Amino acid sequence: MELLNSWAAAFNNFVWGNSMLVLLVGGGLFFTIYSRLTPFRYLKHGFDLLTGRYDDSHARGDISHAQALSTALAGTVGMGNIAGVALAITAGGPGAVFWMWVSALVGVSTKFFTCTLGVMYRRTDPDGHVRGGPMYVVMEGLGKRWKPLAVLFATAGLFGTMPAFQANQLTAVVREELLPNFAMVSSPVVNWGMAVVLSIVVGAILYGGLTRVATVASRLVPSMAILYLAMTAFVLAQHLPELPGLFAAIFNEAFNPKAVAGGLAGVMLIGISRGVFSNEAGIGTEVMAHGAAKTDQPVREGLVGMLGPIIDTIIICTCTALVILASGAWQHAEGMQGVELTMGVYRNELGVVGQILLSIQVLLLASTTMFTYGYYGERCFAFLFGEDAAKHYKYFYIAMIAVGCTFTLDFVFNVMMGMYALMAIPTMLSALILAPKVMAAAREYFAGLERG
């Protein structure tokens, strides 16, 4: 196992180098400047689209704007916000939070471009279902000679959207938080018991297709997010005098050349990689959800998609970060990783009520993430091997739950993060090349919007 862990860590460190930082942050800055802040100027219209006011029941697609965003958020809100932030802070200190914010701000523009392209270049199957994603953007937008990029995305997507990390952290919650006093229940029993339960639940949802995934996500994600924000607000209210100092530490450590985790460059890479893990901007997974939206206006879905980093990272991740920093627990975690650290903080701050409420949220949000990832992985599998073969993918996906429940966190997380980086290459390159197409469509759409 130690050898596997070292290989996974080496792979993750290699792909998350300076070049990936330039691609994601530099690309996001390019989109922001090239669009002349268009995504930020139309934030209100993006939120208006979620109300259903602009929905067209006759448009191509399978799910509404709100369901598409909920599905995409189901893949990000949860472990990325609760466990990913804890991992970022323990590895990179307070400064990592600043670089998570940077990834989110440039991610707004990135998602506007990638999600617009997801609708602009999508396919309709013979059965009438609409399919979107970076692999189709590459094939339809750039042409068949670029197919290796599409294959790279789909191959990395098969492994980057595995449920192993979520299953691992869910098992940790049950083992460490819900069953810590049951000595007769050994860790292997809990691990394999969780593998069986999660396999049954996830399988039942996945066999209902995207519509069922979107329905579950649109009901669970908003309510759980609101509950989490309410809990966080209650905790932070007890630490109001400390908040200015916490923000000062975040900014100071972000530019401290002597910071932990390899100095300034190390903190930047940790913050940006964990931020991307949280909001998926530039990775391309969310494009598969937004690409199935019921709309004939690609720009509309770009405006909806760009709201993800704001909700996910700027709001929810910041709340988690402030609670962890205010508690001071990150400085003496004593081996606690990811969700265990966050759970411990909320247990200390809110007592058994906080422990139970956060455990419920982790269970539900991580489950919705696995539902969404199952759809993403199936789309990647179908692209590589055909729609007829896609039905077999679910068995493979469910088997991977057992891997997550029984393998170590470091191995699971490093493999997943490494695959995220590989997915970003075709997603960002295709978006950069096709950026003029997006802006042409945006000018036409907003001109019509202003005319009423």
LUMDREN-793816 format. One record per atom (N, C-alpha, C, CB): x, y, z. Coordinates in steps of 0.1 Angstrom, whole numbers, plus 5000, padded with zeros to 4 digits. Glycine has a CB too. Layout:
BEGIN
XYZ;...
This chain:
BEGIN
500849885000;500050005000;500950135000;499150005012;502050125007;502950245008;503450274994;504050225017;503750174986;504250194972;503150264964;504650064966;501850214965;500750274957;500550414962;499450194960;500650444974;500550584979;501650674973;500550584994;502850624973;503950704968;503750734953;505250644971;503350634946;503150654931;502050754929;502750514925;500950734936;499850834935;500250974938;498650784943;501050994949;501451124953;502351184942;502151124966;503251104937;504151154926;503451194914;505251044923;502451114910;501551144898;500851274901;500551034896;500251294912;499551414915;500451534915;498851404929;501651524921;502551634922;503051674908;503751604931;503251574899;503751604886;502751684878;504051474879;501451634877;500451704869;500051834875;499251614867;500051854888;499751984894;500952064896;499051954907;501652094885;502852174885;502552314881;503952124876;503552394879;503352534875;502552554862;504652604874;502752464853;502052474840;500552464842;502552364831;500152374852;498652364854;498152494860;498352244863;498952554869;498552684875;498352794864;499652734885;499352794855;499252894844;497952864835;500452884835;497752734832;496552694824;495252744830;496552544821;495052704843;493752734849;493652884853;493652644862;494552934860;494453074865;494753174853;495453104876;495753144845;496053224833;494853224823;497353184827;494353104821;493253084812;492053164817;492852944810;491753144830;490653224836;490753374835;490453184851;491953424837;492253564836;492053604821;493653594840;492453524812;492253554798;490753564795;492853454789;489953474800;488553474797;487853604803;487853354803;488353634815;487853754822;488153884814;488453764836;489353894810;489754014802;489154014788;491354024801;489253904782;488753894768;487253924767;488953754762;486453884778;485053904778;484654044783;484353794786;485654124787;485454254793;484454244805;484854354783;484754144814;483954124826;482454094823;484054244835;482154044811;480754014808;480053924818;480753944794;480753814823;480053724832;479653804845;480853604836;480553884850;480253964862;479154074860;481554024868;479154124848;478154234846;476754174845;478454304833;476654044842;475253984841;474953884851;475153924827;475553904863;475253814874;473753804878;476053854887;473153924878;471753924882;470953844872;471254074882;471253864859;470453784849;470653634851;470853824835;471853594855;472153454858;471253404869;473653434862;471053474879;470153434890;468753434886;470353524903;468353534877;466953534872;466653404864;466853654863;467653354857;467453234849;467053114858;468653204841;467553114870;467253004879;465853004884;468153014891;465153114883;463753124888;462753054878;463353264889;463253014866;462352954856;461653054847;461352864863;461953184849;461253284841;461553274826;461653424846;462753224823;463153214809;463153064804;464553274807;462652974812;462552834807;461652814795;462052744819;462052734786;461352704774;461052554774;462052744761;459852514776;459552364777;459652294764;458052344782;459752374753;459852314739;461352304735;459052394729;462252354742;463652354739;464252214740;464452454747;465352194733;466052064734;466652054748;467052044723;466751934753;467351914766;466551824775;467652044773;467051784786;466451694795;466051754809;467251574798;466751854813;466551914827;466552064826;467651864836;465952134836;465852274836;467152344840;464752314846;467252474839;468452544843;468752524858;468252704841;467752524866;467952504880;468452364883;466652534888;467852264876;468252134879;469652104874;467252034871;470052174863;471452154857;472452214868;471552234844;472152334873;473052394883;473052304896;472652534887;471952254900;471852164912;472652044910;470452134916;472551984898;473251864895;474751894895;472851804881;475152004889;476652044889;477052064903;476852164880;476252134911;476652164925;476652044933;475652264931;475851944930;475851814937;477251744936;474751724932;477951774924;479251724922;480351804929;479551714908;479951914935;480952004941;480652034956;481152134934;479452074959;479052104973;479051974981;477652174973;479751964991;479851844999;481251815003;479351724991;481851714998;483251675002;484251784999;483651544996;484051854987;485051954984;484952074994;484752004970;483752104999;483552215008;483952175022;482152265007;483652055026;483752015040;485151945042;482651915044;485451855034;486751785035;487951855028;486651635030;487651895015;488651955007;489252085013;488051994993;488452165020;488952285026;489852255038;487752375031;489452155045;490252105057;491652055052;489551995065;491651985041;492851935035;493752045030;492551835024;493152155024;493852265019;494552345031;492952355012;493852365042;494352445053;495452365060;493252475063;495252235063;496252155070;497552145061;495752015073;497352145048;498552135039;499252265036;498152065026;498452375035;498952505030;498752615040;498352535017;498052595051;497852705060;496752805056;499152785063;496552915063;495553005060;495653065046;495553125070;496853085041;497053145027;496453065016;498553155025;496252935018;495652855008;494252895005;495652705012;493552955015;492152995013;492153105003;491553045026;493053205003;493153314994;493153254979;494353404996;494053154977;494253104964;493053024959;495453024963;492252974969;490952914966;490053014960;490352834978;490053134967;489253244962;489553284948;489353364971;490853294945;491353324932;490853224921;492953334931;490953104925;490452994915;488953014913;490752854921;488253054923;486753074921;486453194913;486153084935;487153314915;486853434908;487153414893;487653544913;488353364890;488653334875;487753224870;490153304873;487353134879;486453024875;485053074871;486352934887;484653184875;483353244871;483453264856;483053374878;484453324851;484553344836;484853214829;485753444834;485653134835;485953004829;484652924827;486952924837;483852914837;482552834836;481552904826;481852824849;481653034825;480753104815;481153054801;480853254816;482353044798;482852994785;482652844783;484253034783;483052764792;482952624790;481452574790;483652544801;480652634799;479252584799;478452634787;478552634812;478752754782;478152804769;478552704758;478652944766;479852664757;480252574747;479652434749;481752554747;479352394761;478652274763;477352254757;478552244778;476552364756;475252364749;475452394734;474352474755;476452474731;476652514717;477052394708;477752624716;477852304714;478352184707;477952064715;479952194705;476752014713;476251894720;475551804710;475351934731;475351684713;474751584704;473451534710;475751464702;472551494700;471351434704;471351294700;470151514698;471151204709;471251054706;469951014699;471350974719;469950904692;468750854685;467550834694;469050714679;467850814707;466650804716;466150944721;467050724729;466751054716;466251184718;466951254730;464851184721;467851184737;468551254749;469651334744;469051144759;469851454750;470951544746;472151514755;470451694748;473351514748;474551474755;475551594753;475151344750;476151644764;477151744763;478351714771;476551874768;479451784769;480651764776;481851814768;480751614780;482951824774;484151874766;484551784755;485351884776;484251654756;484651564745;483851594732;484451414749;482551634734;481751674723;482151814718;480251674726;482551904727;483052034723;484252024714;483352124736;485151934718;486351914710;485951854696;487351814717;485151754696;484851684683;483951774674;484051554686;482951834680;482051914672;482652054669;480751934678;483352114678;483852244677;485152254670;483952314690;486052164673;487452164667;487652074656;488452134678;486851964655;486951864644;487651744648;487751934633;487551644640;487951504643;489551494645;487551414632;490251584639;491751574640;492151604655;492451674631;491251664662;491551694676;491051574686;490951824680;490651464680;490051354688;490851314700;489751244679;492251304698;493051264710;492751344722;494451274707;492451474721;492051554732;490751514739;491951704728;489751474730;488551424735;488651294742;487551414724;489551204737;489751074743;490551094757;490650984734;491451194757;492151224770;491151264781;493151334768;490251354777;489251394787;488351284792;488351504781;487851204782;486951094786;487650984794;486351034774;488950954791;489650854798;489950904813;491050824791;490451034814;490751084827;489451094835;491451224826;488351134828;487051144834;486551014840;486051194825;486850904834;486450774840;486950754854;486950664831;488250794856;488850774869;488750894878;490350744867;488651014872;488551134881;487151154887;488851254872;486151084881;484851094887;484450964894;483851124876;485450884898;485150774906;484650814920;486450684908;483750734926;483150764939;484050734951;481850694941;485350704948;486250654959;486450754970;487550614953;486650884967;486950984977;485751004986;487351114971;484551024980;483251044987;482950924996;482151064978;483150804990;482950684998;483850675010;483050554989;485150705008;486150705018;485750795030;487550745012;485350915026;485051015037;483750985044;485051155031;482750935036;481550895042;481750775053;480550845032;482650685049;482950575058;483650625070;483850475051;484550725069;485250785080;484250855090;486250895075;483250925084;482150985092;481450875101;481151065084;481050775094;480250665102;481150605112;479750565092;482450575108;483350495117;483850585129;484550445109;484150705126;484750795136;483750875144;485750885130;482650915137;481751005144;480450935149;481351115134;479950845141;478650785145;478750655153;477850755133;479950585151;480150455158;481450455166;480150345148;481850565172;483150555179;483150485192;483650695182;481950465198;481950395211;481550255210;480950475220;481350205198;480950065196;482149975193;479850045185;482849935204;484049865203;483849735195;484649845216;482649675196;482449545190;482349565175;481249485195;482249685170;482149705155;483549735150;481149815152;484249645144;485549675140;485549755127;486349535137;486749815124;486849905112;486549825099;488249955111;487049705097;486749635085;485249605083;487449505085;484549575094;483149555093;482449685089;482549505107;482749795095;482149925091;482449955077;482650035100;483749935073;484149965059;483349885049;485649935057;483249755051;482549675041;481049695042;482949535043;480549725054;479149745056;478749875048;478849765070;479549975049;479350105042;479350075027;480250205046;480249995022;480449965008;479149895003;481649865006;478549805010;477249745006;476149845006;476949625015;475949925017;474850015017;474950125006;474850085031;476150185005;476350284995;476050224981;477750344996;476550104978;476350044965;474850034962;477049904964;474049994971;472649974969;471950114966;471949904981;472250204975;471650344974;472050404961;471950424986;473350414958;473850484946;473350414933;475350484946;473350274934;472850204922;471350234919;473050054924;470550244929;469150274927;468950404921;468450264941;469650504924;469550634918;470050634904;470250744927;471250584902;471850584889;471050514878;473250524889;470350414882;469550344872;468350414868;469150204877;468050534874;466950614870;467450724860;466450684882;468750724857;469250814847;469450964852;468350814835;469751054843;470051194846;468851254853;470451264834;467651234848;466451294853;466251264868;465151244845;466451144872;466351114886;467451174894;466350954888;468751174889;469851234895;469551384898;471151214887;469051454887;468751594888;467651624898;468451654874;466651544898;465551554907;465951544922;464451454905;466751444925;467251424938;468151544942;468051294939;469051584933;470051694936;469351824938;471051704924;468251854930;467651984931;466851994944;466652004920;466551884951;465851884963;466751874975;464851764964;467851804974;468751794986;469751904987;469451664985;470451934976;471552034976;471152164982;472152054963;470152234977;469852364983;469452364998;468652434976;468652265002;468352255016;469552225025;467252155018;470352135021;471552105029;472552225029;472251985023;472652295018;473552415018;473052515027;473652465004;471752545028;471152645036;471352605051;469652665034;471152475054;471352435068;472852445072;470952285069;473752415063;475252425066;475552575068;476052375054;475052665060;475352805062;474752855075;474752885050;473652815079;473052855092;473952805104;471652795093;474352685103;475252635114;476552715114;475552485111;477052745103;478352815102;478152955108;478852825088;477053025104;476753155109;476753155124;475453215103;476053055130;475953045145;477353035151;475052925148;478252945145;479552935150;480353065149;480352815143;480353125138;481153245135;480653365144;481053285121;479353355148;478853465156;479553455170;477353445158;480053345174;480753335187;482253375185;480753185191;482653395173;484053435171;484153575163;484753325163;483153655164;483153785157;484453865159;481953865160;484953885171;486153965173;487353905166;486453975188;487353775163;488553715157;488553725142;488653575161;487353755136;487253745121;488253845114;485853775117;488353965118;489354055111;490753995111;489354195118;491153935122;492453875123;492653755114;492753835137;491553685113;491553565104;491753605089;490253475106;490953705085;491153755071;492553805069;490053865068;493053875079;494453925078;495453815076;494754015090;495253705083;496153595082;496053525068;495853485093;494853515063;494653465050;495353535039;493153455046;495253675040;495953755030;497453755032;495453895030;497853765044;499353775047;500053645043;499553805062;499453525047;500053405044;500053365030;499453295053;499053425022;498953395008;500153445000;497753455002;500853545005;502053604998;503253595007;501753744995;503253505016;504453485025;505353385018;504053435039;506553425014;507553335007;508053225017;508653405002;507853245030;508253145039;507153055045;509053205051;505953065037;504752995042;505052845042;503553025033;504152765048;504252625048;504052565034;503252565058;504252435033;504052365020;504852415009;502552375017;506152445011;507052475000;506952624996;506652394988;506652705005;506752855003;505552894995;507952884996;505653014989;504653084981;504052994970;505053214976;504952934962;504452854951;503652734956;505652804942;504152674967;503452554972;502052594977;504252504983;501952704984;500652744989;499652774978;500752874998;500252844967;499352874955;498852744949;500252954945;499752654947;499352524941;498252454949;500552434938;498552444962;497552374971;496252444971;498152374985;496252574972;494952654972;494152644959;495252794975;494952654948;494252654935;493752504932;495252694924;494552404935;494152274932;492952234941;495252174935;492952274954;491852244962;490552324958;492152264977;490852444954;489752524949;489052464937;490252664946;489852414928;489352354916;488652224919;490552324906;489152154929;488452034934;487052064939;489251964945;486952184945;485752234951;484752284940;485952344961;485152364931;484252424921;484352364907;484452574920;485352294904;485552224891;485552314879;484352124889;485852444882;486052534870;487252504862;486152684876;486952484849;488052444840;488252294839;489252514844;487652214847;487852074847;486952014836;487552004861;485752054835;484852014824;483751914828;485651944814;483851864841;482751774845;481451844845;483051724859;481351964850;480052034851;479452064837;480252164858;480352064827;479852084813;478951974809;481052104803;479151854814;478251744811;476851764816;478851614815;476751824828;475451844834;474751964827;475551874849;475452074825;474852194819;474552164804;475752314820;475352074798;475152044784;473851974781;476251954779;473151924792;471851854790;470751944794;471851724799;470952074796;469952164800;468952184789;470552294805;467652214793;466652234783;466652384779;465252194789;467452414769;467552544764;468152544749;468452634773;467752644741;468252664728;469152784728;467152674718;469452844740;470252964741;471552924749;469553074748;472652884742;473852844749;474352944760;474952824739;474253074757;474753174766;473953174779;474553314760;472753134779;471953124791;472553024800;470453094788;472952914795;473452804803;474852844808;473552674796;475552924801;476852974805;476653064817;477553054794;475653144817;475353244828;474953164841;474253334824;474153054839;473752974850;475052894856;472652874846;475852844847;476952764851;477952844859;477652704839;478152974855;479153054862;478853084876;479253194854;477553064881;477153084894;477752984904;475653094896;478152874898;478652764907;479852804916;479052644898;480952854910;482052894919;481752994930;483152954910;480753084927;480353184937;479653114949;479453284930;478753024945;477952954956;478852854963;476752884950;479652784956;480452674961;481652724969;480852584950;482452804962;483752834968;483752964976;484852844958;483253074970;483253204976;482453204989;482753314966;481253134988;480353145000;480653025009;478953144995;480352905004;480352785013;481752745018;479752665006;482752745009;484152705013;484652815023;485052695001;484352935020;484853045030;484353025044;484453185024;483052985044;482452955058;483152845065;480952915056;483452735057;484152625063;485552665068;484252505053;486252745059;487652785062;487652875075;488252865051;486752965076;486753055088;486452975101;485653165086;485552885100;485252805112;486552725116;484052705109;487152655107;488352585110;489452675115;488852505097;489752785109;490752875113;490452935127;490952995103;489152975129;488753025142;488952925154;487253075142;488752805151;488852695161;490352675165;488252565157;491252705155;492652675157;493052525157;493052725171;492052445154;492252295153;493252255143;490952225152;493352335132;494152295120;495652295124;493952395109;496052365135;497452375139;497852255147;497652495147;496952175153;497252055160;496251945157;497252085176;496151915144;495151825139;495451675144;495151825124;496751655147;497151525153;496651405144;496551505167;496951415131;496651305122;495251305116;496851175130;494351395121;493051405115;493151455101;492051485124;492351405092;492451445078;491051475073;493151345069;490951575064;489751595057;488451615066;489451485047;487551535063;486251545070;486351525085;485251445064;487251445089;487451415104;487751545111;488551315106;488651635105;489051755111;487851855112;490151825103;487051865101;485951955100;484851905110;485351965086;484651775110;483651725120;484051745134;483451575118;485351735137;485751755151;485551905155;487251725152;485851995145;485652135148;484152165152;486152225136;483252125143;481852145146;481352075158;481052105133;481951965161;481551895174;481951975186;482151755174;483152035185;483652115196;482852245198;485152145195;482452305186;481752435186;480252415190;481952495173;479652315185;478152305186;477752185194;477552295172;478652105199;478351985207;477751875199;477352025217;477051785205;476451665198;475451705188;475851575209;474751815189;473751855179;474551895166;472951985184;475651965167;476451995155;476951875149;477552095159;477451785157;477951655152;476951585144;478551565163;475751565149;474651495142;474251565130;473451475152;474051695130;473551775119;474651765107;473351915122;475851785111;476951785100;477051645095;478251835106;476951545103;476951405098;475851375088;476851305110;474651425091;473551405081;473851475068;472251465087;474451595069;474751675057;475851605049;475151815061;476851555056;477951485049;477351365042;479051445059;476551285049;475951165043;475151195030;475051095053;474251305031;473451335020;474151405008;472351425024;475051495012;475751575001;476851484994;476451695007;477551395002;478451304995;477751204987;479351235006;476551164991;475751074983;475351134970;474551024991;474851264970;474451334958;475651354949;473851464961;476851374954;478051384946;478251254939;479251414955;478151144946;478351014939;477250984928;478250904949;476051034930;475051014920;475451094907;473651074925;475951214909;476351304898;477551244891;476551444903;478551204899;479751144893;479451024885;480751114904;478450944890;478050824882;477550864868;476950754890;476850974867;476351024854;477551064846;475351134856;478451144852;479651194844;480451074839;480551284854;480750984848;481550864843;480850784832;481850774855;479550774833;478850704823;478950774809;477350684827;478850904810;479050984797;480450964791;478751134799;481450964799;482750944794;482950804789;483850964806;482350704796;482450564791;481650544778;481850474802;480550614777;479750604764;480450664753;478350664766;481150774755;481950834744;483050744739;482550964749;483750674749;484850584745;484350454739;485650564757;483350394744;482950264740;481550244734;483050174752;480850354733;479450354727;478350344737;479450234718;477150394733;476050394742;475550254746;474850474735;475750164737;475250024740;476049964752;475349934728;477350004752;478149954763;478050024776;479649954758;477450144776;477350234787;476650164799;476750364784;475650084796;474850014807;475749934816;473749934801;476949884811;477749804819;478649884828;478749724810;478750014825;479650104834;479150104848;479650244828;477850104850;477350124864;477850014873;475850114864;478149894868;478649784876;480049824881;478649654869;480849874871;482249914874;482250024885;482949964862;481350124883;481250234892;480950194906;480250344887;479950114907;479550064920;480649984927;478249974919;481449904919;482549834925;483549924930;483149744914;483750044924;484750144929;484350204943;484850254919;483050184947;482650234960;483450154971;481150224962;483550024968;484249934977;485749974979;484149794973;486350024968;487750064968;487850184977;488250104954;486950284976;486950404984;486750374999;485950494979;485950275002;485650245016;486750175023;484350155017;487650115015;488750035021;490150085019;488649895015;490350165009;491750225006;491950345015;491950254992;493250395016;493550505024;493150635017;495050505027;492950745025;492550875019;493550925010;492250965031;494850925014;495950985006;495950924991;497250955012;495850794990;495850724977;494650774969;495850574979;493450764975;492250794967;492250944963;491050774976;492651034972;492651174969;493651214958;492851254981;494851154959;495951184949;495551144935;497251124954;495051024934;494550974921;493551064915;494050824922;492551094923;491451184919;491951314914;490351194930;492751384922;493251514919;494151514906;494051574931;494951404905;495751394893;494851384880;496651274894;493851304881;492951294869;492151424867;491951184872;491851504877;491251634875;492151724866;491051704889;493451714869;494451794862;494451754847;495851784868;494351624844;494451574831;493151624823;494551424830;491951624830;490751664824;490751814820;489551634833;491551894828;491552034825;492252064812;492252104837;493151984808;493952014796;493052024783;495051904793;492251924780;491351944768;490252044771;490751804765;489752054783;488652144786;489152294783;488152134800;490252324789;490752464788;491252494774;491852484798;491952404768;492452424754;491352454744;493352314750;490352364745;489252384735;488452514738;488252264736;488352554751;487652674754;488452794749;487352684769;489752794751;490552904747;490452924732;492052884751;490552814724;490452814710;489152864705;490852684703;488052824711;486652854707;486152984714;485752734709;486953054721;486453174729;485753274719;487653234736;486253294707;485653394698;484153354695;486353414686;483953224694;482553174691;481653214703;482553024689;482153194715;481353224727;481053374727;482053184740;481953464725;481753604726;480853654714;483053684725;480853584703;479953624692;478553594696;480353544679;478353474702;477053434707;476553524718;476953284711;477453564727;477153654738;476653784733;478353664748;477353844724;477053974719;475653974713;478054024708;475353864705;474053854699;472953834710;474053734689;473253754720;472253724730;471953854738;472653614739;472953924743;472754034751;472154154744;474054084758;472454164731;471754264722;470254244722;472354264708;469854114720;468454074720;467854104734;468253934716;468554074744;468054094758;467754244761;469054044768;468654324756;468454474758;467354524750;469754544755;467054464738;465954504730;464654464736;466054454715;464654364745;463454324752;462854214744;462554434754;
